[in-house]
Amino acid sequence: MTAQRRTFIAAAAFLMAGAFTTLPALAAKPLVIGFSQVGAESEWRTANTVSIKAAAKQAGVTLKFADAQQRQENQVKAIRSFIAQKVDVIAFSPVVESGWDTVLREAKAAKIPVILTDRDVNVADKSLYVTLIGSDFVEEGRKAGRWLVDYAKKQPGKTLNIVELQGTVGSAPAIDRKAGFDEVIKGNPQLKVLRTQTGEFTRAKGKEVMEAFLKAHGRSINVLFAHNDDMAIGAIQAIEEAGLKPGKDIAIVSIDGVRGAFEAMIAGKLNVSVECSPLLGPQLMQAAKDVVAGKPIAKRIVTEERVFPAEIAAKEFPNRKY
C-alpha cells in the first residue's frame, strides 16, 4: 500500500468518524419555542412567566421570550419575529380576543404550530391554532356568582348592591368572567349590579375605579366583584381610605388565588378568591413536544381549580406556590 493510499484511507476514516459523532448532536437539537406574554400587570402574570421559564429550562427547551407590555401590536410584532426566526412552536397569551387572523395565517403558512395559553382568540378558522391551555373563565365567573348567591341567602330579604371591576376590555377573561357571573346572578331579586367598569387587571387602576364607585354610591355598596385579585387588593385600599371595612362593610369576591389574596383573606379584608392557576409551564412544554412529534392533542386543555373562602385561607396559605 502506497503512502498516498494510506493517507487517503486515514482521512476518509477521520471524516466518517466525525460524521458519526455529530449525529447525536443533531438528534439532541433543543426544541425552540417563541413565547409572547401579555405583560407583568399582576401577581398572577408574574407567576405565569416564572412557571413557563422554569419549565422550559427543566425540559431543555430553548425559550425565546417577548413581553408585550399589554399591547396587541407588540404581540403581533413578536409573533412575526418568531416566524422569521423559524422557531419550532409559537405560543402566546393574547392581550385581547380579536384581531389575530392575519398573523396566525402567516404562522400557518410558515408551517409553525401555534399554542394558546391562558386566553382564547376569536378567529374564523380554528385550525390557526393547535390547542388552548388554561382555565375556564366562564366557569370562574359562575363560581364567583354561586358564592355570592349563597352569601345572599344568609341575609334573607336584603338587597345587595354590587359594583364590578372588570379586566382589560376585550380580553377573554374579562368577557367570560362577566358572562359566567351574570348568568348565575341573573333574575336573583337580592342581587343588583350598580356599576361595572374596567380596572385593567392592575392594583393601581382597581384602587382608582373603586374610589370613583365609592364617591358615586358610598355606603350603598354591599359587594365588590373583581375580575382578579390585584384589582381587589387595590380596591381594599380605597375602601379603607373611605373609612369602611373591606370584607365586612363591603363583601369582596375576586378571582386568581394569589398569595396576596390569601393574606387579605387571613386579615379579614377579602371574603373569597376563585382559583385561576398560572402554573401552565409544564403543560405548555409537554404540548409543544407532542405537537412537534406529531402526537394527537386535545383542542382544549382545562386546568383544575378550586374556590377558597376566607374560612380556609390560613390553612391553605402554606400550600400556595404563587
Contacts in CASP RR format, 6 or more apart in sequence:
PFRMAT RR
TARGET T0000
AUTHOR 0000-0000-0000
METHOD contacts of the structure
MODEL  1
MTAQRRTFIAAAAFLMAGAFTTLPALAAKPLVIGFSQVGAESEWRTANTV
SIKAAAKQAGVTLKFADAQQRQENQVKAIRSFIAQKVDVIAFSPVVESGW
DTVLREAKAAKIPVILTDRDVNVADKSLYVTLIGSDFVEEGRKAGRWLVD
YAKKQPGKTLNIVELQGTVGSAPAIDRKAGFDEVIKGNPQLKVLRTQTGE
FTRAKGKEVMEAFLKAHGRSINVLFAHNDDMAIGAIQAIEEAGLKPGKDI
AIVSIDGVRGAFEAMIAGKLNVSVECSPLLGPQLMQAAKDVVAGKPIAKR
IVTEERVFPAEIAAKEFPNRKY
30 60 0 8 1.000
30 61 0 8 1.000
30 62 0 8 1.000
31 59 0 8 1.000
31 60 0 8 1.000
31 61 0 8 1.000
31 62 0 8 1.000
31 88 0 8 1.000
31 89 0 8 1.000
31 288 0 8 1.000
31 289 0 8 1.000
31 292 0 8 1.000
32 61 0 8 1.000
32 62 0 8 1.000
32 64 0 8 1.000
32 85 0 8 1.000
32 87 0 8 1.000
32 88 0 8 1.000
32 89 0 8 1.000
33 56 0 8 1.000
33 61 0 8 1.000
33 62 0 8 1.000
33 63 0 8 1.000
33 64 0 8 1.000
33 87 0 8 1.000
33 88 0 8 1.000
33 89 0 8 1.000
33 90 0 8 1.000
33 91 0 8 1.000
33 284 0 8 1.000
33 285 0 8 1.000
33 288 0 8 1.000
34 63 0 8 1.000
34 64 0 8 1.000
34 65 0 8 1.000
34 66 0 8 1.000
34 78 0 8 1.000
34 82 0 8 1.000
34 85 0 8 1.000
34 87 0 8 1.000
34 89 0 8 1.000
34 90 0 8 1.000
34 91 0 8 1.000
35 52 0 8 1.000
35 63 0 8 1.000
35 64 0 8 1.000
35 65 0 8 1.000
35 66 0 8 1.000
35 90 0 8 1.000
35 91 0 8 1.000
35 92 0 8 1.000
35 284 0 8 1.000
36 66 0 8 1.000
36 68 0 8 1.000
36 74 0 8 1.000
36 75 0 8 1.000
36 78 0 8 1.000
36 79 0 8 1.000
36 82 0 8 1.000
36 90 0 8 1.000
36 91 0 8 1.000
36 92 0 8 1.000
36 93 0 8 1.000
37 45 0 8 1.000
37 48 0 8 1.000
37 49 0 8 1.000
37 52 0 8 1.000
37 65 0 8 1.000
37 66 0 8 1.000
37 67 0 8 1.000
37 68 0 8 1.000
37 92 0 8 1.000
37 93 0 8 1.000
38 45 0 8 1.000
38 68 0 8 1.000
38 70 0 8 1.000
38 75 0 8 1.000
38 93 0 8 1.000
38 94 0 8 1.000
38 95 0 8 1.000
38 118 0 8 1.000
38 119 0 8 1.000
39 45 0 8 1.000
39 49 0 8 1.000
39 67 0 8 1.000
39 68 0 8 1.000
39 69 0 8 1.000
39 70 0 8 1.000
40 46 0 8 1.000
40 49 0 8 1.000
40 67 0 8 1.000
41 70 0 8 1.000
41 200 0 8 1.000
41 201 0 8 1.000
41 202 0 8 1.000
41 230 0 8 1.000
42 201 0 8 1.000
42 202 0 8 1.000
42 203 0 8 1.000
42 228 0 8 1.000
42 229 0 8 1.000
42 230 0 8 1.000
42 256 0 8 1.000
42 258 0 8 1.000
43 229 0 8 1.000
43 230 0 8 1.000
43 256 0 8 1.000
43 258 0 8 1.000
43 259 0 8 1.000
43 260 0 8 1.000
43 322 0 8 1.000
44 228 0 8 1.000
44 229 0 8 1.000
44 230 0 8 1.000
44 256 0 8 1.000
44 257 0 8 1.000
44 258 0 8 1.000
44 276 0 8 1.000
44 278 0 8 1.000
44 322 0 8 1.000
45 278 0 8 1.000
47 258 0 8 1.000
47 278 0 8 1.000
47 279 0 8 1.000
47 321 0 8 1.000
47 322 0 8 1.000
48 93 0 8 1.000
48 117 0 8 1.000
48 118 0 8 1.000
48 278 0 8 1.000
48 279 0 8 1.000
48 280 0 8 1.000
49 65 0 8 1.000
50 322 0 8 1.000
51 278 0 8 1.000
51 279 0 8 1.000
51 280 0 8 1.000
51 281 0 8 1.000
51 282 0 8 1.000
51 322 0 8 1.000
52 63 0 8 1.000
52 65 0 8 1.000
52 117 0 8 1.000
52 280 0 8 1.000
52 281 0 8 1.000
52 284 0 8 1.000
53 63 0 8 1.000
53 65 0 8 1.000
54 281 0 8 1.000
55 61 0 8 1.000
55 281 0 8 1.000
55 282 0 8 1.000
55 284 0 8 1.000
55 285 0 8 1.000
56 62 0 8 1.000
56 63 0 8 1.000
56 281 0 8 1.000
56 285 0 8 1.000
57 63 0 8 1.000
58 285 0 8 1.000
59 282 0 8 1.000
59 285 0 8 1.000
59 289 0 8 1.000
61 285 0 8 1.000
61 288 0 8 1.000
64 82 0 8 1.000
64 85 0 8 1.000
64 87 0 8 1.000
66 74 0 8 1.000
66 75 0 8 1.000
66 78 0 8 1.000
66 81 0 8 1.000
67 74 0 8 1.000
68 74 0 8 1.000
68 75 0 8 1.000
68 78 0 8 1.000
68 95 0 8 1.000
70 95 0 8 1.000
70 168 0 8 1.000
70 200 0 8 1.000
71 95 0 8 1.000
72 94 0 8 1.000
72 95 0 8 1.000
72 96 0 8 1.000
72 99 0 8 1.000
75 92 0 8 1.000
75 94 0 8 1.000
75 95 0 8 1.000
76 103 0 8 1.000
78 92 0 8 1.000
79 90 0 8 1.000
79 92 0 8 1.000
79 103 0 8 1.000
79 104 0 8 1.000
79 106 0 8 1.000
79 107 0 8 1.000
80 103 0 8 1.000
80 106 0 8 1.000
82 90 0 8 1.000
82 107 0 8 1.000
82 112 0 8 1.000
83 90 0 8 1.000
83 106 0 8 1.000
83 107 0 8 1.000
83 110 0 8 1.000
83 112 0 8 1.000
86 110 0 8 1.000
86 112 0 8 1.000
87 112 0 8 1.000
88 112 0 8 1.000
88 288 0 8 1.000
88 292 0 8 1.000
89 112 0 8 1.000
89 113 0 8 1.000
89 114 0 8 1.000
89 115 0 8 1.000
89 288 0 8 1.000
89 291 0 8 1.000
89 292 0 8 1.000
90 107 0 8 1.000
90 112 0 8 1.000
90 113 0 8 1.000
90 114 0 8 1.000
90 115 0 8 1.000
91 114 0 8 1.000
91 115 0 8 1.000
91 116 0 8 1.000
91 117 0 8 1.000
91 284 0 8 1.000
91 288 0 8 1.000
92 114 0 8 1.000
92 116 0 8 1.000
92 117 0 8 1.000
93 116 0 8 1.000
93 117 0 8 1.000
93 118 0 8 1.000
93 119 0 8 1.000
94 100 0 8 1.000
94 116 0 8 1.000
94 119 0 8 1.000
94 120 0 8 1.000
94 121 0 8 1.000
94 171 0 8 1.000
94 172 0 8 1.000
95 168 0 8 1.000
95 171 0 8 1.000
96 168 0 8 1.000
96 169 0 8 1.000
96 170 0 8 1.000
96 171 0 8 1.000
97 119 0 8 1.000
97 120 0 8 1.000
97 121 0 8 1.000
97 122 0 8 1.000
97 170 0 8 1.000
97 171 0 8 1.000
97 172 0 8 1.000
97 175 0 8 1.000
98 121 0 8 1.000
98 122 0 8 1.000
98 170 0 8 1.000
99 121 0 8 1.000
99 122 0 8 1.000
100 121 0 8 1.000
100 122 0 8 1.000
100 123 0 8 1.000
100 128 0 8 1.000
101 123 0 8 1.000
101 124 0 8 1.000
101 125 0 8 1.000
101 128 0 8 1.000
104 114 0 8 1.000
104 121 0 8 1.000
104 123 0 8 1.000
104 128 0 8 1.000
104 129 0 8 1.000
105 125 0 8 1.000
105 128 0 8 1.000
107 113 0 8 1.000
107 114 0 8 1.000
107 128 0 8 1.000
108 114 0 8 1.000
108 127 0 8 1.000
108 128 0 8 1.000
113 130 0 8 1.000
113 291 0 8 1.000
113 292 0 8 1.000
114 128 0 8 1.000
114 129 0 8 1.000
114 130 0 8 1.000
115 129 0 8 1.000
115 130 0 8 1.000
115 131 0 8 1.000
115 132 0 8 1.000
115 133 0 8 1.000
115 284 0 8 1.000
115 287 0 8 1.000
115 288 0 8 1.000
115 291 0 8 1.000
116 129 0 8 1.000
116 131 0 8 1.000
116 132 0 8 1.000
116 133 0 8 1.000
117 132 0 8 1.000
117 133 0 8 1.000
117 134 0 8 1.000
117 280 0 8 1.000
117 281 0 8 1.000
117 284 0 8 1.000
118 133 0 8 1.000
118 134 0 8 1.000
118 135 0 8 1.000
118 173 0 8 1.000
118 278 0 8 1.000
118 280 0 8 1.000
119 171 0 8 1.000
119 172 0 8 1.000
119 173 0 8 1.000
120 132 0 8 1.000
120 172 0 8 1.000
121 129 0 8 1.000
121 172 0 8 1.000
123 129 0 8 1.000
126 299 0 8 1.000
130 287 0 8 1.000
130 291 0 8 1.000
130 297 0 8 1.000
130 299 0 8 1.000
131 287 0 8 1.000
131 291 0 8 1.000
131 297 0 8 1.000
131 298 0 8 1.000
131 299 0 8 1.000
131 300 0 8 1.000
131 301 0 8 1.000
132 299 0 8 1.000
132 300 0 8 1.000
132 301 0 8 1.000
133 280 0 8 1.000
133 283 0 8 1.000
133 284 0 8 1.000
133 287 0 8 1.000
133 301 0 8 1.000
133 303 0 8 1.000
134 280 0 8 1.000
134 283 0 8 1.000
134 301 0 8 1.000
134 302 0 8 1.000
134 303 0 8 1.000
135 173 0 8 1.000
135 276 0 8 1.000
135 277 0 8 1.000
135 302 0 8 1.000
135 303 0 8 1.000
135 305 0 8 1.000
136 176 0 8 1.000
136 302 0 8 1.000
137 172 0 8 1.000
137 173 0 8 1.000
137 175 0 8 1.000
137 176 0 8 1.000
137 177 0 8 1.000
137 276 0 8 1.000
138 176 0 8 1.000
138 177 0 8 1.000
138 179 0 8 1.000
138 180 0 8 1.000
138 183 0 8 1.000
139 180 0 8 1.000
140 173 0 8 1.000
140 176 0 8 1.000
140 177 0 8 1.000
140 180 0 8 1.000
140 255 0 8 1.000
140 274 0 8 1.000
140 276 0 8 1.000
140 305 0 8 1.000
141 176 0 8 1.000
141 177 0 8 1.000
141 178 0 8 1.000
141 179 0 8 1.000
141 180 0 8 1.000
141 181 0 8 1.000
141 184 0 8 1.000
141 255 0 8 1.000
141 274 0 8 1.000
142 180 0 8 1.000
142 181 0 8 1.000
142 183 0 8 1.000
142 184 0 8 1.000
143 274 0 8 1.000
143 307 0 8 1.000
144 177 0 8 1.000
144 181 0 8 1.000
144 225 0 8 1.000
144 253 0 8 1.000
144 254 0 8 1.000
144 255 0 8 1.000
144 272 0 8 1.000
144 274 0 8 1.000
145 180 0 8 1.000
145 181 0 8 1.000
145 184 0 8 1.000
145 185 0 8 1.000
145 225 0 8 1.000
145 253 0 8 1.000
146 184 0 8 1.000
147 253 0 8 1.000
147 271 0 8 1.000
147 272 0 8 1.000
147 274 0 8 1.000
147 307 0 8 1.000
147 309 0 8 1.000
148 160 0 8 1.000
148 162 0 8 1.000
148 184 0 8 1.000
148 185 0 8 1.000
148 191 0 8 1.000
148 223 0 8 1.000
148 225 0 8 1.000
148 251 0 8 1.000
148 253 0 8 1.000
149 184 0 8 1.000
149 185 0 8 1.000
149 188 0 8 1.000
149 191 0 8 1.000
151 160 0 8 1.000
151 223 0 8 1.000
151 251 0 8 1.000
151 271 0 8 1.000
152 158 0 8 1.000
152 160 0 8 1.000
152 188 0 8 1.000
152 190 0 8 1.000
152 191 0 8 1.000
155 190 0 8 1.000
157 190 0 8 1.000
158 190 0 8 1.000
159 189 0 8 1.000
159 190 0 8 1.000
159 191 0 8 1.000
159 192 0 8 1.000
159 222 0 8 1.000
160 190 0 8 1.000
160 191 0 8 1.000
160 192 0 8 1.000
160 222 0 8 1.000
160 223 0 8 1.000
160 251 0 8 1.000
161 192 0 8 1.000
161 194 0 8 1.000
161 217 0 8 1.000
161 220 0 8 1.000
161 221 0 8 1.000
161 222 0 8 1.000
161 223 0 8 1.000
162 185 0 8 1.000
162 191 0 8 1.000
162 192 0 8 1.000
162 193 0 8 1.000
162 194 0 8 1.000
162 221 0 8 1.000
162 222 0 8 1.000
162 223 0 8 1.000
162 224 0 8 1.000
162 225 0 8 1.000
163 193 0 8 1.000
163 194 0 8 1.000
163 195 0 8 1.000
163 196 0 8 1.000
163 210 0 8 1.000
163 213 0 8 1.000
163 217 0 8 1.000
163 221 0 8 1.000
163 223 0 8 1.000
163 224 0 8 1.000
163 225 0 8 1.000
164 178 0 8 1.000
164 181 0 8 1.000
164 193 0 8 1.000
164 195 0 8 1.000
164 196 0 8 1.000
164 197 0 8 1.000
164 224 0 8 1.000
164 225 0 8 1.000
164 226 0 8 1.000
164 227 0 8 1.000
165 197 0 8 1.000
165 198 0 8 1.000
165 199 0 8 1.000
165 206 0 8 1.000
165 209 0 8 1.000
165 210 0 8 1.000
165 224 0 8 1.000
165 225 0 8 1.000
165 226 0 8 1.000
165 227 0 8 1.000
165 231 0 8 1.000
165 232 0 8 1.000
165 235 0 8 1.000
166 174 0 8 1.000
166 177 0 8 1.000
166 178 0 8 1.000
166 196 0 8 1.000
166 197 0 8 1.000
166 198 0 8 1.000
166 199 0 8 1.000
166 227 0 8 1.000
167 173 0 8 1.000
167 174 0 8 1.000
167 177 0 8 1.000
167 198 0 8 1.000
167 199 0 8 1.000
167 200 0 8 1.000
167 201 0 8 1.000
167 227 0 8 1.000
167 228 0 8 1.000
167 231 0 8 1.000
168 174 0 8 1.000
168 198 0 8 1.000
168 200 0 8 1.000
168 201 0 8 1.000
169 198 0 8 1.000
171 201 0 8 1.000
173 227 0 8 1.000
173 228 0 8 1.000
173 255 0 8 1.000
173 276 0 8 1.000
174 198 0 8 1.000
174 227 0 8 1.000
177 227 0 8 1.000
177 255 0 8 1.000
178 196 0 8 1.000
178 227 0 8 1.000
181 225 0 8 1.000
185 191 0 8 1.000
185 193 0 8 1.000
191 223 0 8 1.000
194 213 0 8 1.000
194 217 0 8 1.000
194 220 0 8 1.000
194 221 0 8 1.000
195 213 0 8 1.000
195 216 0 8 1.000
195 217 0 8 1.000
197 209 0 8 1.000
197 212 0 8 1.000
197 213 0 8 1.000
198 205 0 8 1.000
198 209 0 8 1.000
199 205 0 8 1.000
199 206 0 8 1.000
199 208 0 8 1.000
199 209 0 8 1.000
199 231 0 8 1.000
200 206 0 8 1.000
200 231 0 8 1.000
201 227 0 8 1.000
201 228 0 8 1.000
201 230 0 8 1.000
201 231 0 8 1.000
202 230 0 8 1.000
202 231 0 8 1.000
203 230 0 8 1.000
203 231 0 8 1.000
203 233 0 8 1.000
203 234 0 8 1.000
204 234 0 8 1.000
205 231 0 8 1.000
206 226 0 8 1.000
206 230 0 8 1.000
206 231 0 8 1.000
206 234 0 8 1.000
206 235 0 8 1.000
206 238 0 8 1.000
207 234 0 8 1.000
207 235 0 8 1.000
207 237 0 8 1.000
207 238 0 8 1.000
208 238 0 8 1.000
209 231 0 8 1.000
209 235 0 8 1.000
210 224 0 8 1.000
210 234 0 8 1.000
210 235 0 8 1.000
210 238 0 8 1.000
210 239 0 8 1.000
211 238 0 8 1.000
211 241 0 8 1.000
211 242 0 8 1.000
213 221 0 8 1.000
213 224 0 8 1.000
214 221 0 8 1.000
214 238 0 8 1.000
214 239 0 8 1.000
214 242 0 8 1.000
214 244 0 8 1.000
218 242 0 8 1.000
219 244 0 8 1.000
219 249 0 8 1.000
221 250 0 8 1.000
222 250 0 8 1.000
222 251 0 8 1.000
223 250 0 8 1.000
223 251 0 8 1.000
223 252 0 8 1.000
223 253 0 8 1.000
224 232 0 8 1.000
224 235 0 8 1.000
224 239 0 8 1.000
224 250 0 8 1.000
224 251 0 8 1.000
224 252 0 8 1.000
224 253 0 8 1.000
225 253 0 8 1.000
225 254 0 8 1.000
226 232 0 8 1.000
226 235 0 8 1.000
226 252 0 8 1.000
226 253 0 8 1.000
226 254 0 8 1.000
226 255 0 8 1.000
227 254 0 8 1.000
227 255 0 8 1.000
228 254 0 8 1.000
228 255 0 8 1.000
228 256 0 8 1.000
228 276 0 8 1.000
229 254 0 8 1.000
229 255 0 8 1.000
229 256 0 8 1.000
229 257 0 8 1.000
229 258 0 8 1.000
229 260 0 8 1.000
229 261 0 8 1.000
229 264 0 8 1.000
229 270 0 8 1.000
229 273 0 8 1.000
230 256 0 8 1.000
230 258 0 8 1.000
231 254 0 8 1.000
232 252 0 8 1.000
232 254 0 8 1.000
232 261 0 8 1.000
232 264 0 8 1.000
232 270 0 8 1.000
232 273 0 8 1.000
233 260 0 8 1.000
233 261 0 8 1.000
233 264 0 8 1.000
233 270 0 8 1.000
235 246 0 8 1.000
235 252 0 8 1.000
236 246 0 8 1.000
236 252 0 8 1.000
236 264 0 8 1.000
236 269 0 8 1.000
236 270 0 8 1.000
239 245 0 8 1.000
239 246 0 8 1.000
239 249 0 8 1.000
239 250 0 8 1.000
240 246 0 8 1.000
244 250 0 8 1.000
245 269 0 8 1.000
246 252 0 8 1.000
246 264 0 8 1.000
246 268 0 8 1.000
246 269 0 8 1.000
246 270 0 8 1.000
247 268 0 8 1.000
247 269 0 8 1.000
247 270 0 8 1.000
247 271 0 8 1.000
248 268 0 8 1.000
251 271 0 8 1.000
252 269 0 8 1.000
252 270 0 8 1.000
252 271 0 8 1.000
252 272 0 8 1.000
253 271 0 8 1.000
253 272 0 8 1.000
253 274 0 8 1.000
254 261 0 8 1.000
254 270 0 8 1.000
254 272 0 8 1.000
254 273 0 8 1.000
254 274 0 8 1.000
255 273 0 8 1.000
255 274 0 8 1.000
255 276 0 8 1.000
256 273 0 8 1.000
256 274 0 8 1.000
256 275 0 8 1.000
256 276 0 8 1.000
256 278 0 8 1.000
257 273 0 8 1.000
257 274 0 8 1.000
257 275 0 8 1.000
257 276 0 8 1.000
257 308 0 8 1.000
257 320 0 8 1.000
258 273 0 8 1.000
258 320 0 8 1.000
258 322 0 8 1.000
259 317 0 8 1.000
259 320 0 8 1.000
259 322 0 8 1.000
261 270 0 8 1.000
261 273 0 8 1.000
261 308 0 8 1.000
262 273 0 8 1.000
262 308 0 8 1.000
262 313 0 8 1.000
262 316 0 8 1.000
262 317 0 8 1.000
262 320 0 8 1.000
263 317 0 8 1.000
264 270 0 8 1.000
265 271 0 8 1.000
265 272 0 8 1.000
265 273 0 8 1.000
265 308 0 8 1.000
265 309 0 8 1.000
265 310 0 8 1.000
265 313 0 8 1.000
266 310 0 8 1.000
266 313 0 8 1.000
266 314 0 8 1.000
266 317 0 8 1.000
268 310 0 8 1.000
270 310 0 8 1.000
271 309 0 8 1.000
271 310 0 8 1.000
272 307 0 8 1.000
272 308 0 8 1.000
272 309 0 8 1.000
272 310 0 8 1.000
273 307 0 8 1.000
273 308 0 8 1.000
274 305 0 8 1.000
274 307 0 8 1.000
274 308 0 8 1.000
275 305 0 8 1.000
275 306 0 8 1.000
275 307 0 8 1.000
275 308 0 8 1.000
276 305 0 8 1.000
277 303 0 8 1.000
277 304 0 8 1.000
277 305 0 8 1.000
278 322 0 8 1.000
279 321 0 8 1.000
279 322 0 8 1.000
280 303 0 8 1.000
283 301 0 8 1.000
283 303 0 8 1.000
287 297 0 8 1.000
287 301 0 8 1.000
290 296 0 8 1.000
290 297 0 8 1.000
291 297 0 8 1.000
308 316 0 8 1.000
END
